[in-house]
Amino acid sequence: MKKFLMSAAVLSLIVAAPAMAQPDRHQDRHETHGKPGVTHSRPAPKAAPPASHQRPTYNTQRPAHSNQRPAQANRPGAHPGQRPHARPNYSKYRSTVKAPRRYHAGVYHAPKGYAYRRWSYGQRLPSAYFTRSFWLMNFTTYGLFAPPSDAVWVRYGPDALLVDRYDGEIIRVVYGVFY
């Protein structure tokens, strides 16, 4: 019974609290032009939400040089697939080359609904190719160099693509690695 009375008292305080917190609108009452009882009260300005509820602002402008992007380091509320640190500079890796030697790596199966097309660096690879089944973990076996941080070699038909694994940008293309 005590719990019930206590919760009822707390509930009545919660319900009555907003009514007590409202300002008296009749405080600013004064007579204008000989008309008693006319009130001139301005609505109270909207209070800003607490700092914890404000959304952070980000610089969305791109730098003048097209190969650079704004850093996305430790953004609050970042999606799980987003880069946890600043984007590396891939400019020295950007190129399209023909493989000096071809390798047999077995049968290639593209994701359902996709057909071969010739990619070049700077384009974005569809996310269907980001699964580990397309990654080339034994890249040295096929004459490829070790990928830089945040990049991975992906097999795409007869080609090997060096891809940024966070945003899918193709950094380097090596045509004709596999047969």
SEBA-492357 format. One record per residue: residue number from 1; residue in three letters; chain; x, y, z of N, C-alpha, C in turn. Coordinates in nm, 2 decimals, decimal comma. Example, Ala and Ser with C-alpha at 12.3 -4.5 7.8 and 13.67 -1.06 7.14 Angstrom:
REM residues 2
1  Ala  A  1,32  -0,57  0,78  1,23  -0,45  0,78  1,32  -0,33  0,78
2  Ser  A  1,28  -0,22  0,71  1,37  -0,11  0,71  1,29  0,00  0,79
//
This chain:
REM residues 179
1  Met  A  0,08  -0,12  0,00  0,00  0,00  0,00  0,09  0,13  0,00
2  Lys  A  0,20  0,12  0,08  0,29  0,23  0,08  0,35  0,26  -0,06
3  Lys  A  0,38  0,16  -0,13  0,44  0,17  -0,26  0,34  0,24  -0,36
4  Phe  A  0,21  0,20  -0,35  0,11  0,26  -0,43  0,09  0,41  -0,40
5  Leu  A  0,09  0,44  -0,27  0,07  0,58  -0,23  0,19  0,66  -0,28
6  Met  A  0,31  0,61  -0,26  0,43  0,67  -0,31  0,43  0,70  -0,46
7  Ser  A  0,40  0,59  -0,53  0,40  0,61  -0,68  0,29  0,71  -0,72
8  Ala  A  0,18  0,71  -0,65  0,07  0,81  -0,69  0,12  0,95  -0,66
9  Ala  A  0,19  0,97  -0,55  0,25  1,10  -0,52  0,35  1,15  -0,62
10  Val  A  0,43  1,06  -0,66  0,53  1,09  -0,76  0,47  1,12  -0,89
11  Leu  A  0,37  1,05  -0,93  0,29  1,07  -1,05  0,22  1,20  -1,05
12  Ser  A  0,16  1,24  -0,94  0,10  1,37  -0,93  0,20  1,48  -0,94
13  Leu  A  0,32  1,47  -0,89  0,42  1,57  -0,90  0,47  1,58  -1,05
14  Ile  A  0,48  1,47  -1,12  0,52  1,47  -1,26  0,42  1,54  -1,34
15  Val  A  0,29  1,51  -1,32  0,18  1,57  -1,39  0,17  1,72  -1,36
16  Ala  A  0,19  1,76  -1,24  0,17  1,90  -1,19  0,29  1,98  -1,23
17  Ala  A  0,41  1,93  -1,25  0,53  2,00  -1,27  0,53  2,09  -1,39
18  Pro  A  0,48  2,05  -1,51  0,47  2,14  -1,62  0,38  2,26  -1,60
19  Ala  A  0,27  2,24  -1,52  0,18  2,35  -1,50  0,24  2,45  -1,41
20  Met  A  0,32  2,40  -1,31  0,39  2,50  -1,22  0,50  2,57  -1,29
21  Ala  A  0,56  2,51  -1,39  0,68  2,57  -1,46  0,64  2,68  -1,56
22  Gln  A  0,51  2,69  -1,60  0,47  2,79  -1,70  0,47  2,93  -1,63
23  Pro  A  0,52  3,03  -1,71  0,52  3,17  -1,65  0,38  3,23  -1,65
24  Asp  A  0,36  3,32  -1,56  0,23  3,39  -1,56  0,23  3,49  -1,67
25  Arg  A  0,13  3,48  -1,76  0,12  3,56  -1,88  0,06  3,70  -1,84
26  His  A  0,01  3,72  -1,73  -0,05  3,85  -1,69  0,05  3,94  -1,63
27  Gln  A  0,17  3,90  -1,61  0,27  3,99  -1,55  0,30  4,11  -1,64
28  Asp  A  0,30  4,10  -1,77  0,33  4,21  -1,86  0,21  4,30  -1,89
29  Arg  A  0,10  4,28  -1,82  -0,03  4,35  -1,85  -0,01  4,50  -1,81
30  His  A  -0,05  4,58  -1,91  -0,05  4,73  -1,88  -0,16  4,79  -1,97
31  Glu  A  -0,19  4,91  -1,94  -0,30  4,97  -2,02  -0,24  5,04  -2,14
32  Thr  A  -0,30  5,02  -2,26  -0,26  5,09  -2,38  -0,38  5,16  -2,44
33  His  A  -0,36  5,29  -2,48  -0,46  5,37  -2,55  -0,59  5,37  -2,47
34  Gly  A  -0,58  5,37  -2,33  -0,70  5,38  -2,25  -0,78  5,26  -2,24
35  Lys  A  -0,73  5,14  -2,29  -0,81  5,02  -2,29  -0,75  4,93  -2,18
36  Pro  A  -0,82  4,92  -2,07  -0,77  4,84  -1,96  -0,79  4,69  -2,00
37  Gly  A  -0,70  4,61  -1,94  -0,71  4,46  -1,96  -0,64  4,41  -2,08
38  Val  A  -0,58  4,50  -2,17  -0,51  4,44  -2,29  -0,37  4,40  -2,25
39  Thr  A  -0,34  4,28  -2,29  -0,21  4,23  -2,25  -0,12  4,23  -2,37
40  His  A  0,00  4,27  -2,35  0,10  4,26  -2,46  0,22  4,17  -2,41
41  Ser  A  0,21  4,05  -2,43  0,32  3,96  -2,39  0,37  3,89  -2,52
42  Arg  A  0,50  3,89  -2,52  0,57  3,82  -2,63  0,58  3,67  -2,59
43  Pro  A  0,58  3,59  -2,69  0,60  3,45  -2,66  0,75  3,43  -2,62
44  Ala  A  0,77  3,34  -2,53  0,90  3,32  -2,48  0,99  3,26  -2,59
45  Pro  A  1,11  3,30  -2,60  1,20  3,24  -2,71  1,22  3,09  -2,68
46  Lys  A  1,23  3,02  -2,79  1,25  2,87  -2,78  1,39  2,85  -2,72
47  Ala  A  1,39  2,76  -2,63  1,52  2,73  -2,57  1,59  2,63  -2,66
48  Ala  A  1,72  2,65  -2,67  1,80  2,56  -2,75  1,81  2,42  -2,68
49  Pro  A  1,81  2,32  -2,76  1,82  2,19  -2,69  1,96  2,17  -2,62
50  Pro  A  1,96  2,09  -2,52  2,09  2,07  -2,45  2,20  2,02  -2,55
51  Ala  A  2,32  2,05  -2,52  2,44  2,03  -2,61  2,44  1,88  -2,65
52  Ser  A  2,40  1,79  -2,56  2,40  1,65  -2,59  2,31  1,61  -2,71
53  His  A  2,21  1,69  -2,74  2,11  1,66  -2,84  2,14  1,74  -2,97
54  Gln  A  2,24  1,82  -2,97  2,27  1,90  -3,10  2,35  1,81  -3,19
55  Arg  A  2,32  1,82  -3,32  2,39  1,74  -3,42  2,52  1,81  -3,45
56  Pro  A  2,63  1,73  -3,46  2,76  1,79  -3,50  2,75  1,83  -3,64
57  Thr  A  2,83  1,94  -3,68  2,84  1,98  -3,81  2,97  1,94  -3,87
58  Tyr  A  2,97  1,90  -4,00  3,09  1,85  -4,07  3,12  1,94  -4,19
59  Asn  A  3,24  1,95  -4,22  3,28  2,02  -4,34  3,26  1,93  -4,46
60  Thr  A  3,16  1,97  -4,55  3,13  1,88  -4,66  3,19  1,93  -4,79
61  Gln  A  3,26  2,04  -4,78  3,32  2,09  -4,91  3,44  2,01  -4,94
62  Arg  A  3,46  1,98  -5,07  3,58  1,91  -5,12  3,69  2,00  -5,13
63  Pro  A  3,81  1,96  -5,11  3,93  2,04  -5,13  3,95  2,07  -5,28
64  Ala  A  4,03  2,16  -5,31  4,05  2,20  -5,45  4,11  2,08  -5,53
65  His  A  4,20  2,00  -5,48  4,26  1,89  -5,55  4,16  1,77  -5,55
66  Ser  A  4,13  1,72  -5,66  4,03  1,61  -5,67  4,07  1,48  -5,61
67  Asn  A  4,20  1,45  -5,59  4,24  1,32  -5,53  4,23  1,32  -5,38
68  Gln  A  4,21  1,44  -5,32  4,20  1,44  -5,18  4,06  1,45  -5,13
69  Arg  A  4,03  1,40  -5,02  3,89  1,40  -4,96  3,90  1,45  -4,82
70  Pro  A  3,80  1,51  -4,77  3,80  1,55  -4,63  3,82  1,43  -4,54
71  Ala  A  3,89  1,44  -4,43  3,91  1,33  -4,33  3,78  1,30  -4,27
72  Gln  A  3,76  1,17  -4,24  3,63  1,13  -4,18  3,67  1,06  -4,04
73  Ala  A  3,78  1,11  -3,98  3,83  1,05  -3,86  3,74  1,05  -3,75
74  Asn  A  3,71  0,94  -3,69  3,63  0,93  -3,56  3,51  1,01  -3,56
75  Arg  A  3,43  1,01  -3,66  3,30  1,09  -3,66  3,21  1,02  -3,57
76  Pro  A  3,14  1,10  -3,48  3,04  1,04  -3,40  2,92  0,99  -3,48
77  Gly  A  2,88  0,87  -3,45  2,76  0,82  -3,52  2,80  0,76  -3,65
78  Ala  A  2,93  0,73  -3,68  2,97  0,68  -3,81  2,92  0,54  -3,83
79  His  A  2,89  0,51  -3,95  2,84  0,37  -3,98  2,95  0,27  -3,96
80  Pro  A  2,91  0,14  -3,94  3,01  0,04  -3,91  3,11  0,02  -4,02
81  Gly  A  3,07  0,04  -4,15  3,16  0,02  -4,26  3,25  0,14  -4,29
82  Gln  A  3,24  0,25  -4,22  3,31  0,37  -4,25  3,45  0,36  -4,18
83  Arg  A  3,54  0,43  -4,25  3,68  0,44  -4,21  3,70  0,50  -4,07
84  Pro  A  3,77  0,43  -3,98  3,78  0,49  -3,84  3,89  0,59  -3,83
85  His  A  3,96  0,63  -3,94  4,07  0,72  -3,93  4,07  0,80  -4,07
86  Ala  A  4,17  0,89  -4,08  4,18  0,97  -4,20  4,22  0,88  -4,32
87  Arg  A  4,17  0,92  -4,44  4,19  0,84  -4,56  4,34  0,85  -4,61
88  Pro  A  4,40  0,74  -4,64  4,54  0,74  -4,68  4,55  0,80  -4,82
89  Asn  A  4,67  0,85  -4,86  4,69  0,91  -4,99  4,73  0,79  -5,08
90  Tyr  A  4,65  0,77  -5,18  4,67  0,66  -5,28  4,73  0,71  -5,41
91  Ser  A  4,77  0,83  -5,42  4,81  0,89  -5,55  4,92  0,82  -5,62
92  Lys  A  5,02  0,76  -5,54  5,13  0,69  -5,61  5,09  0,55  -5,66
93  Tyr  A  4,97  0,50  -5,62  4,93  0,37  -5,67  4,84  0,38  -5,79
94  Arg  A  4,79  0,50  -5,82  4,69  0,51  -5,92  4,75  0,49  -6,06
95  Ser  A  4,70  0,38  -6,12  4,74  0,35  -6,26  4,66  0,23  -6,31
96  Thr  A  4,67  0,22  -6,44  4,61  0,10  -6,51  4,72  0,04  -6,59
97  Val  A  4,74  -0,09  -6,56  4,85  -0,16  -6,63  4,81  -0,30  -6,68
98  Lys  A  4,89  -0,35  -6,77  4,86  -0,49  -6,82  4,96  -0,58  -6,75
99  Ala  A  4,91  -0,69  -6,71  4,99  -0,79  -6,63  5,10  -0,85  -6,72
100  Pro  A  5,22  -0,85  -6,67  5,34  -0,91  -6,75  5,32  -1,06  -6,76
101  Arg  A  5,25  -1,13  -6,67  5,24  -1,27  -6,68  5,09  -1,30  -6,63
102  Arg  A  5,04  -1,42  -6,69  4,90  -1,46  -6,65  4,91  -1,58  -6,56
103  Tyr  A  4,81  -1,59  -6,48  4,80  -1,70  -6,38  4,67  -1,78  -6,39
104  His  A  4,67  -1,91  -6,36  4,55  -1,98  -6,35  4,51  -1,99  -6,21
105  Ala  A  4,39  -1,93  -6,18  4,34  -1,93  -6,04  4,21  -2,00  -6,02
106  Gly  A  4,17  -2,08  -6,12  4,04  -2,15  -6,11  3,93  -2,07  -6,17
107  Val  A  3,81  -2,12  -6,16  3,69  -2,07  -6,23  3,65  -1,94  -6,15
108  Tyr  A  3,61  -1,84  -6,22  3,56  -1,72  -6,15  3,41  -1,71  -6,16
109  His  A  3,34  -1,68  -6,05  3,19  -1,67  -6,05  3,16  -1,53  -6,01
110  Ala  A  3,10  -1,45  -6,09  3,06  -1,31  -6,06  2,94  -1,32  -5,98
111  Pro  A  2,91  -1,21  -5,90  2,78  -1,21  -5,82  2,66  -1,21  -5,92
112  Lys  A  2,55  -1,26  -5,87  2,44  -1,28  -5,95  2,39  -1,14  -6,01
113  Gly  A  2,37  -1,14  -6,14  2,32  -1,01  -6,20  2,43  -0,92  -6,26
114  Tyr  A  2,56  -0,96  -6,23  2,67  -0,87  -6,28  2,74  -0,94  -6,40
115  Ala  A  2,78  -0,86  -6,49  2,86  -0,91  -6,61  2,99  -0,83  -6,61
116  Tyr  A  3,09  -0,89  -6,68  3,22  -0,83  -6,69  3,21  -0,69  -6,76
117  Arg  A  3,29  -0,60  -6,71  3,31  -0,47  -6,77  3,45  -0,43  -6,74
118  Arg  A  3,51  -0,35  -6,82  3,65  -0,30  -6,80  3,65  -0,18  -6,71
119  Trp  A  3,71  -0,19  -6,59  3,72  -0,08  -6,50  3,84  0,00  -6,51
120  Ser  A  3,85  0,12  -6,46  3,97  0,20  -6,46  3,97  0,27  -6,32
121  Tyr  A  4,09  0,31  -6,28  4,11  0,37  -6,15  4,02  0,50  -6,14
122  Gly  A  3,98  0,52  -6,01  3,89  0,64  -5,99  3,74  0,60  -5,99
123  Gln  A  3,71  0,49  -6,05  3,57  0,45  -6,05  3,54  0,38  -5,92
124  Arg  A  3,41  0,35  -5,89  3,37  0,28  -5,77  3,31  0,14  -5,80
125  Leu  A  3,37  0,04  -5,74  3,33  -0,09  -5,76  3,20  -0,12  -5,68
126  Pro  A  3,10  -0,19  -5,73  2,98  -0,22  -5,66  3,01  -0,30  -5,53
127  Ser  A  2,93  -0,28  -5,43  2,95  -0,34  -5,30  2,94  -0,49  -5,30
128  Ala  A  2,88  -0,55  -5,40  2,87  -0,69  -5,41  3,01  -0,76  -5,42
129  Tyr  A  3,11  -0,68  -5,46  3,24  -0,74  -5,47  3,33  -0,72  -5,35
130  Phe  A  3,27  -0,66  -5,24  3,34  -0,64  -5,12  3,35  -0,76  -5,03
131  Thr  A  3,28  -0,87  -5,06  3,29  -0,99  -4,98  3,42  -1,05  -4,99
132  Arg  A  3,46  -1,12  -4,89  3,60  -1,18  -4,88  3,62  -1,29  -4,99
133  Ser  A  3,51  -1,34  -5,04  3,53  -1,45  -5,15  3,60  -1,39  -5,27
134  Phe  A  3,59  -1,26  -5,29  3,66  -1,20  -5,41  3,80  -1,14  -5,38
135  Trp  A  3,83  -1,13  -5,25  3,96  -1,08  -5,21  4,07  -1,17  -5,25
136  Leu  A  4,18  -1,11  -5,29  4,30  -1,19  -5,32  4,40  -1,18  -5,20
137  Met  A  4,39  -1,28  -5,11  4,48  -1,28  -4,99  4,62  -1,32  -5,02
138  Asn  A  4,64  -1,40  -5,12  4,77  -1,45  -5,16  4,82  -1,37  -5,29
139  Phe  A  4,82  -1,24  -5,27  4,85  -1,15  -5,39  4,99  -1,17  -5,44
140  Thr  A  5,09  -1,21  -5,36  5,23  -1,22  -5,40  5,24  -1,34  -5,50
141  Thr  A  5,15  -1,44  -5,49  5,15  -1,55  -5,58  5,12  -1,51  -5,72
142  Tyr  A  5,04  -1,40  -5,73  5,00  -1,35  -5,87  5,09  -1,23  -5,91
143  Gly  A  5,20  -1,21  -5,85  5,29  -1,10  -5,89  5,24  -0,96  -5,85
144  Leu  A  5,15  -0,95  -5,75  5,10  -0,82  -5,71  5,17  -0,78  -5,58
145  Phe  A  5,18  -0,65  -5,56  5,25  -0,60  -5,44  5,15  -0,59  -5,33
146  Ala  A  5,20  -0,58  -5,21  5,12  -0,57  -5,09  5,04  -0,45  -5,09
147  Pro  A  4,91  -0,46  -5,06  4,82  -0,34  -5,07  4,85  -0,24  -4,95
148  Pro  A  4,83  -0,11  -4,98  4,85  -0,01  -4,87  4,74  -0,03  -4,77
149  Ser  A  4,75  0,04  -4,66  4,65  0,03  -4,55  4,51  0,07  -4,61
150  Asp  A  4,41  0,00  -4,56  4,27  0,03  -4,60  4,24  -0,01  -4,75
151  Ala  A  4,33  -0,08  -4,81  4,30  -0,13  -4,95  4,32  -0,28  -4,95
152  Val  A  4,26  -0,34  -5,06  4,26  -0,48  -5,07  4,26  -0,51  -5,22
153  Trp  A  4,32  -0,62  -5,26  4,32  -0,67  -5,40  4,19  -0,75  -5,42
154  Val  A  4,12  -0,73  -5,52  4,00  -0,80  -5,55  4,01  -0,86  -5,69
155  Arg  A  3,97  -0,99  -5,70  3,96  -1,05  -5,84  3,83  -1,01  -5,90
156  Tyr  A  3,85  -0,96  -6,03  3,73  -0,93  -6,11  3,75  -0,99  -6,24
157  Gly  A  3,70  -1,11  -6,26  3,71  -1,18  -6,39  3,86  -1,21  -6,41
158  Pro  A  3,92  -1,17  -6,53  4,06  -1,19  -6,55  4,15  -1,08  -6,49
159  Asp  A  4,09  -0,98  -6,43  4,17  -0,86  -6,38  4,18  -0,87  -6,23
160  Ala  A  4,28  -0,79  -6,18  4,30  -0,77  -6,04  4,28  -0,62  -6,01
161  Leu  A  4,20  -0,59  -5,91  4,17  -0,45  -5,88  4,22  -0,42  -5,74
162  Leu  A  4,29  -0,31  -5,72  4,33  -0,26  -5,59  4,22  -0,16  -5,55
163  Val  A  4,14  -0,20  -5,44  4,02  -0,12  -5,41  4,03  -0,08  -5,26
164  Asp  A  3,99  0,05  -5,24  3,97  0,10  -5,11  3,85  0,02  -5,04
165  Arg  A  3,88  -0,05  -4,94  3,77  -0,14  -4,89  3,66  -0,07  -4,81
166  Tyr  A  3,68  0,06  -4,78  3,57  0,14  -4,72  3,47  0,20  -4,81
167  Asp  A  3,52  0,26  -4,92  3,43  0,33  -5,01  3,42  0,27  -5,15
168  Gly  A  3,50  0,17  -5,18  3,49  0,10  -5,31  3,56  0,16  -5,42
169  Glu  A  3,64  0,27  -5,40  3,71  0,34  -5,51  3,82  0,25  -5,56
170  Ile  A  3,83  0,24  -5,69  3,94  0,16  -5,75  4,06  0,24  -5,76
171  Ile  A  4,17  0,19  -5,70  4,30  0,26  -5,69  4,39  0,22  -5,81
172  Arg  A  4,39  0,09  -5,84  4,48  0,04  -5,95  4,41  -0,07  -6,01
173  Val  A  4,44  -0,09  -6,14  4,38  -0,20  -6,22  4,49  -0,27  -6,29
174  Val  A  4,50  -0,40  -6,28  4,60  -0,48  -6,35  4,51  -0,58  -6,44
175  Tyr  A  4,51  -0,55  -6,57  4,44  -0,62  -6,67  4,51  -0,76  -6,70
176  Gly  A  4,43  -0,86  -6,72  4,48  -0,99  -6,77  4,57  -1,06  -6,67
177  Val  A  4,54  -1,06  -6,54  4,63  -1,14  -6,45  4,59  -1,28  -6,45
178  Phe  A  4,46  -1,31  -6,47  4,41  -1,45  -6,47  4,36  -1,50  -6,60
179  Tyr  A  4,36  -1,63  -6,62  4,30  -1,69  -6,74  4,21  -1,80  -6,71
//
